[in-house]
């Protein structure tokens, strides 16, 4: 009988999914990260019937550019599922793309969830993964996955602090002995930074830009600190002039973007300070020695590590593959399931 129990795992490629607000990454056991695509689904709507048109990269190009009959949706908001059916379609598509074998086998899937996710949100994610064709669905807390992916020795009896800045949430956690001692999830991330840039340009320059333009500004010249020369580099951007309604091209500088991002950056710094205040003294002493590790796409914002260092006085470092940290950590939890059994939740 035990041989038959093992059969599904022999034929299926078990996988770990980092179901992010901005991007979804899929890790296949024994192969590493095999897919990284935007968490976007485009639908064609005809007579009230929805048909999936594109998922991932192709669908992202349609965001903000669709005619009336096509909808481009981001099913994830703040790290959790906002649109249940669309999320299920997206997960199905990504599983099919990776799992090219016949339907004979169903993979076991581990998904990471924000630490602040409610039981209802966790159930929604588990249900979506099972409906998309998983044999079993396990959940792992995002800060644990991020710390494992960054190569932190979380199973040791010492304090490790990780700050995972994703698209929808920033997770600040102190870990010891393979589990979370203190964690805080704040709903600030890359999306909030994009919004801050859009609002700033609207107020200061009467220019309306879309989400993709705001994201391009953030990744090109975004910075968490005012440039030393008070201006920094600049770039040309295009949008709609709100005063006379025509398209317009203008220049934005790093100093303006630093001003636009001041509020979300401050919220991230405050979350880190709050975590440090709530940390038990012995673990706080370890963090002084080891410093703070930044992971996630938001960690790539220019000078964010310096801004945090100025606020906290601690050494702040950025993980090597910060964009893939959570996916790599979730994948390692799949590879070393026995050692990390306590961190994976199969039945909430």
C-alpha angles and dihedrals in degrees: 000000000000089000090057090049089056094049098085092053092049093057101035130076102228111214145192121218128203097201099196132180091237104022137016118214125192123203119194119206110259094006106065126219106353102167135035116171137151115270094243132123124192120206132194108217118203124166089344093305117122121214123184109245103173140351131203121349096011092048093049091059087059096054109119091001104077129123120231095272094055127066124192110200134185102210094194123075124178091350096304135087113277097169110039101191095044092048090052091051090049094049090047091051094050093045090050091048091054100032101058096165125102122283088260091103133047118205127229108237132198116197127190119229131191113265090238095055113128122232088255092053091047091051090050092054093046091047092050092051093048092047089050089061109274121151092211130001121210127184127213127187112254096231091055091049092047092050093048090048091050089054096246116160094240095160091063120095091250133100118261123181121204128182112195112191110192134167096276108015142028113218117201114188142167112210133192133163092009097302143082117273094176130358136173127188117202120187095234123110145117093319092054089050090053090050090049090054092048092050093046094052090046092052100038104033104020086236124138115207130177129243094261092053091048090051091050091051090049095050095042104044106357114136136173095214134053109259114252093243092049092243114049124182122333139209137198116247135182130215143128121299106231094203098061102009098238128124113265140184121218142161126252125192132212090247091059092049091047087054091047092051096044094101100049090043090051091050090053091049091049091051089054092048091049090051092050091051091052095047118107110253098248092051090045088056089054091050090054087056098042102031128209126305119216119206136167131058092289090063087072092067106120116267094353089131090054092048090052092045090054092050099044105025089225130123107262121195133181119230116247098243096022094165092055099036097104093046092047091048093048088049092051089051086056093048095045098034096145094057093043098038092120091059096053118079115203102168118033 
